[in-house]
Amino acid sequence: MKTYTTYENAEIFGNFDELSPNGYLFDLTDVAAIITDPETGEVTTERMQKCVVHWTDDIKNQLPDFNTTEGMRIKGDLIRETSWSNPAENRKFHSWHMHAKTIL
C-alpha cells in the first residue's frame, strides 16, 4: 500500500451527496488525489474507492477532514465547492476541490 505521509501537495477532488444518517458524514465512492512527490516531482493519481468526509455547518470556514477505508486522514484548504440540487429526489449534491495540507 502506498505511504502518503511524505506527500503534502495533493489536490483532492470528488462529489458527495448531502443525504446521510447524521447530515454531515458523506460516503464518497469515486474520489481521486493528484499527488506530486516533493523529492522527484513525479505526479501520480490515486483513486480512493471509499472515503468519508465530515464538515460542519459553516463549510467555507472549515478544513475538510477525509478518512479513507485504509485509515488515511487528509486535511486541507478548500479551493472550490459547488452545489446543485435534484428537486425530484429532494437531494442536494456537492462537488469539491481542495489542496491537502496534511496527509496522515
SULKA-V827597 format. One record per pair of residues at least 12 apart in sequence whose ideal C-beta (glycine too) atoms are under 8 Angstrom apart, sorted by the first residue. I is the first residue (numbers start at 0). J is the second residue. D is the distance in whole Angstrom. If there is no record, write none. Layout:
i = <I,I>
j = <J,J>
d = <D,D>
This chain:
i = <0,1,3,3,3,3,4,4,5,5,5,6,6,6,6,6,6,7,7,7,7,7,8,8,8,8,8,9,9,9,9,9,9,9,9,9,10,10,10,10,10,10,10,11,11,11,11,11,11,11,11,11,11,11,11,12,12,12,12,12,12,12,13,13,13,13,13,13,13,14,14,14,14,14,14,15,15,15,15,15,16,16,17,17,17,17,18,23,23,23,24,24,24,25,25,25,26,26,26,27,27,27,27,27,27,28,28,29,29,30,30,30,30,30,31,31,31,31,32,32,32,32,32,47,47,47,48,49,49,50,50,50,50,51,51,51,52,52,52,53,58,58,59,59,61,62,62,62,62,62,63,63,63,63,71,71,72,72,72,73,73,73,73,74,74,74,75,75,75,75,75,76,76,76,77,77,77,78,78,78,79,79,79,80,80,80,80,81,81,81,82>
j = <69,45,34,71,102,103,102,103,36,37,38,34,35,36,37,99,102,37,99,100,101,102,34,35,37,98,99,32,33,34,35,73,75,98,99,102,32,33,78,96,97,98,99,30,31,32,63,65,73,75,95,96,97,98,99,30,31,33,94,95,96,97,27,29,30,31,50,94,95,27,29,92,93,94,95,27,52,92,93,95,90,92,90,91,92,93,90,53,54,55,51,52,53,51,52,53,49,50,51,47,49,50,51,52,65,48,49,46,48,46,47,48,50,65,44,45,46,47,44,45,47,73,99,67,69,71,68,67,68,65,66,67,68,65,66,67,64,65,66,66,77,80,77,80,77,74,75,76,77,100,75,77,95,97,102,103,101,102,103,99,101,102,103,99,100,101,97,98,99,100,101,97,98,100,95,96,97,96,97,98,94,95,96,93,94,95,96,93,94,95,94>
d = <6,7,8,6,4,8,7,7,8,7,8,5,7,7,7,8,6,7,7,6,7,7,7,5,6,7,7,5,7,5,8,7,8,7,4,6,7,4,8,7,7,6,8,7,8,5,8,7,6,7,8,7,5,8,6,8,6,8,8,7,4,8,5,6,4,7,7,8,7,7,7,6,7,5,8,5,6,7,5,7,6,6,6,4,7,7,6,6,6,7,6,7,6,7,5,8,7,7,6,7,7,4,7,6,8,7,6,8,8,7,4,8,5,8,6,7,5,7,7,5,7,8,7,5,8,8,7,7,5,5,7,5,8,7,5,8,7,5,8,8,8,6,7,7,8,5,7,7,8,7,6,6,7,6,7,7,8,8,5,5,7,5,8,7,6,5,5,5,4,4,7,6,5,6,6,8,5,5,5,6,8,7,5,6,7,5,8,7,5,8,8>
